[in-house]
């Protein structure tokens, strides 16, 4: 019975003094007797509970199972969030990943125009904003440092097990830690980063100072060193996640990515073909026989003087495309490998995000200068009496073309003479600009052309000779030097250019607003006539588009080669307007829509380093949890020691005395009142010592 009451005698000095004061009062004896009796009853109850726990078997596992649940809770609190963060990040990447070759039509993707400039070997492309992606990915780095305390809380069971084994050895005094090492151990188990710095400084001192070496040499350091190693490993795992997250932040960027979607081609009239009115136009037996005049031109008989007149069907479109103001059509350039440019008639204002393939018509020209050294020039003063300036005549022979032509130099800004474009019609010698007078003989000839004969009426290719005026010399930025033998002087500078023109039926593919692929074949006679007939000087419709060409070339050309190149690219604006005026839009062959969006470009190495770092962190938590569960199962004493191997445990042993020596489930049970009745709690104050220090003192 006396042994059960021994804890009551371990009462702080302040408490004894208070009791002695109470003895002096009239009721002190009764109060003291009552209070002591109450304490004895409590101690008996506690002692009885301890005996039950130690001898009655079944209650011991309850405390052990409590600590096992605590370990499992610590493990889940560490590993589960890290696993969730990793799974969410991986799901975000792989569920929203877009591929670089997600094309509606594979052959469209084979061209550089449709490529995103992607490198799928190095990067993931994710349809999530870069800010959101890196924010979610940073969750693991945000919490990993905090979770280090949970890792060390699990390891504290292992440390308690080792300390218990050292204490039970026969020569325990040699191997157990010193008081300072215990303090360091507790700080390490509390995951204090500053402890690592202090240990590092102490280690440096032990290397360079003999005094430090002798002070730190002890066998008990192994337990503390192992705990420091575990804390360092935990911090390293956390810092690896921090570094991986930083790498991911730096390497992740927002890029423009293009995703393509197939569209029903029948809803997109991007192809070009002739109108039914052209295809079904009158043929043999009619004065307006399409086999003779082509689709663009038509002839009518004047009701007044019975003369025949010519006109262009849909002149508005013909004229506007010739000067570049058409609202329906446009002309795009295509240059194949080793080929001359082909200009293609396309619809205007196609949305830039539309790629398509369709059929249409194209025109190409190959031109060269006629040098004045290849010509004989002469002036005849007895002709053209009404002319302000006597005309110059030329006779040119160019064997390598071959070309043999003679005529009169033009006094106009421009003049175009077409050669062999029509089997039955021909222009007057260059450059006379004389219109055709449609006689009854021509009408009769046109009326009788059959469909079979029409196959050879319009020549493809055909030739032309053009006179183009140059700006006055000298002027800044002139394309030609004043001594260039390509210049003809009459009386102002001009050049003569010989060209070969060809009409094509084309199938083309437009990607990102440019022709990426084209196949062609020579157009038939009817298509060619639709282009070449209205451009003839016999009818006088071409000068407006020809003048626009000369102005643009003279303003932009930097040298003779550039001048000629611009002329070759500009001639289709003289010939394709005739086709455009008789054309209608037809369904494209294939259509795809490019949807441009901003996506995140994630470096694969950064992503997987972060994932692996998270997994390693989970592995560390799993190993520590497994070790803690294993050592806890071996002995109940380990969980009891672990509860006291903390700041709370030391405080309880210092301030609560014998009350803290009981078997407990958790740290708060080490304290007598546990904060339930504030009025009855013990208080702790600080007292200065004679040695200029301070101590804690318990007061009631």
Beta strands, then each sheet from edge to edge (+ up, - down):
strand 1: 123-126
strand 2: 253-263
strand 3: 271-274
strand 4: 297-301
strand 5: 308-312
strand 6: 329-334
strand 7: 342-347
strand 8: 354-370
strand 9: 375-379
strand 10: 392-398
strand 11: 403-408
strand 12: 414-419
strand 13: 462-469
strand 14: 488-489
strand 15: 493-511
strand 16: 514-522
strand 17: 583-586
strand 18: 590-603
strand 19: 683-688
strand 20: 694-699
sheet 1: 1+ 18- 2+
sheet 2: 1+ 18- 8+ 7- 6+
sheet 3: 1+ 18- 8+ 15- 13+ 12-
sheet 4: 1+ 18- 8+ 15- 14+
sheet 5: 1+ 18- 8+ 15- 16+
sheet 6: 3+ 17-
sheet 7: 4+ 5-
sheet 8: 9+ 10- 11+
sheet 9: 19+ 20-
end
